[in-house]
Amino acid sequence: MHGPALPGWLMVALCAVTGLSCLLRMRACSGEERRAAAGETLMGFGMASMALPSAALPPPEWSWAVYAAVFGGAALHGLAAVRRGGHHLHHVVGSLAMVYMAVSMAAPGAGAHAGHTAGGVGGTPVLTGALLLYFTVYVLHTGARLVPGGVPAPGAAGAGVPPVGVPAARDAGPRPAWAARPELALACRLSMALATLAMLVAL
């Protein structure tokens, strides 16, 4: 992040679209899934802001403190919700990774985000490596879950027959809105994990 203009703007676009998708999910869902989507909305738009190329929009010197405070608050909120299960633990790790990168922006020698240009020096190698490993595993695991599974062929045994106790299709309620589909949630989390990996590699 804060490197060459074209990769930076592509990262901004990816994170902004992801944040918008999470916002739509938040409006279409309820309960725990709604709270998770709200946290991911903040993460997506926050990452888009962090990825803005400094050559085009030079950030103020104190911007790292704002990012650290915002993502630190998100991490604390996610930590308080971990006991409810879901994806809150991953959200905590992602928020702490953003705090780590924000603090690295203010490290001596980093200057105005110089540590986030390609080949820049910033962060602690061991911690950066651990985060890279975590998000690489997460990306591979989540990507595998998005691979479509097999479905019964038309006319096959059991195809088109609802399970016992489930009403026929004509009696079923309306299908959930596209924004509430679980595949969209996985795709959003995968996109943010990929963006985090790119930021860590450039750290």
N, C-alpha and C positions, 0 to 999 in steps of 0.2 A: 504494500500500500504506500501511497505517496511517492510512487516511482514514476516511470514513463507514463505519459498522458493516456495513450490508448488502452493499455491494460487496466489503468486506474479507472477510466470511465466505464469499461466493461464490468469491472467489479462493482462499481456504483450501481449500474443498471441491474446486475444480478441480485444484489442485496435489496435494492428498492422494490423490484418486482416481488421478491420473496416476502418482504415486509408487507406489501399490499395484499398478497395472497393470504398471509397470516391474519391481516385485518379482516378480510372477507370471511375467513374461517371463524374468527372471533364473533362476528355478527351472526353467523349461521349456527353456531354451537351453543351449548349451555353447560353449566356445572364445571367439572374439572377440566374438560377439554377446552372450554372457553377461557379459563384462567391460563392454561398452557399456551393457547394461541395469543393471548394478550402479551405474555412474556416474550414470545417469539416475534411478535410485531415490533416490540421495542428493540429486540436484538437485530432484526433485519434493517430497520431504519437507522439504528445507531451504527451498524457496520457500514452502511452506505455512506454515512457522514464521515466515518474514519477513513474510508477508501478514496475520498476526494483527492485528486492529484494536486499536490502543493504548488506545482508550476502554474496551474490554472487559477487556483483559489488558495493563496497562502493562508494557513491557519494562524490564529493568534498564539502567542507563546504559552498562554494558560489553557489552551484547548485540551491538553492531556489531562489536566485536573478535572475538567468537566466530564470527559469520557470515563475517567477512573471513578468518579462519584456516581455517575449514572449506572455504569455496569456493576459497580460495587453494591449499589442499592438493589439492583436486579438479582445479584448473587445472594444477598441476604434474604430477599423475599423468596427466592427459590429454595434456599436452605430451610426456611421455615415451613415450606410446603412439601419437603421431601417425604415426610411421614405419610403423606397421602398417596404416594406412589406416582405412577405415570412417568413422564419424561423430565421431572423437575431436577433430578440429579444431573442429567446431561446438560440441562439449562444452566445449572450452577457452574459446571466445568467450563461451558462456553463463555459465561459471563466473566469468570475469573481469568480466562485466557485473554479476554478483551481488556480487563484491568491490567494484566501483565504487559500487554503490548502498549497500552496507554502510558504506563509508568516508564517503559523502555524508551518512549518518545522523549522523555525528559532526562534521560541518562546523560552524564557528561560526555561530550563529544558527539552526541546525536544531533545537537543543534535543532533547527526547525524541521524536525521529522527526517533528518538525514539518515537515521538508523533504519528507516523503512524503505529506502531505495534499494534497487537490486544490488546485491553485494554489500549492503550496509552492515554495520556492526551494531548490534543492540541485543539486550536480553542476556540471560544466562544460558549457555549452551546445553547444560543438562536438563534444565526445565523446558527449554524450547524443544529439545529432542523428545522428552516425555510427552509433551502436548502434541507434537507431530505424530508420534506413535498412536496416541489415543484417538486422534481425529482420523488418521488413516484407517484404523480398525473400524471406527464408527462408519466411515464412508463405505467401506467394503461390505460391512454387515447390512447397512440400510439399503445400499444398492441391490444387494442380493434379495432383500425382502420385496423390492419393487418389481423384480422380474415376474411377469405373469405366470401363474400356475396353470396346470391343465384343467379343462372344464369338460364335462360329459358331452359326448357328441350327440347331435339330435337323433332321437330314436333309441339311444342307448338305455340300458336298464337304469331306471331311476332318474333319467333326464326329464326335467320339467315337472317332476312330482314333488310337491312340497313335503317336508319332513312331517312325521306324525305330530299332530297337535298344532300345526301351523296352517292357517286358513289358505285357501286357494288365492291365486294372484288377484282375482276380481274382488276379493274381500279385503285385500291387504291395503294398508294406508299408502299415501303418496311416498314415492322414493325420496330420500333425503336430497337436499340441494347439493349441487356439485361442490360448493365450497365446504360442505361438511364431510366429504368423502375422506376416508382414512388415507387413501393414496396421496391426496394433496398434502396432508400433514407430513407424511414421510418425505415427499418431494421437497417441501420447505426445509425440513431439518437437514436433508442431504445437501441442498444448495448452500445453507449457512455453514455446514461443516466443510464443504469444499472451499468456500470463501475464507474460512478461518485457516485452512491448510495453506492457501495461497499467501495469506498475510504472514503466517508463521515462517514460511519458506523465505519471504522477503525481509524478515526481521534481521 
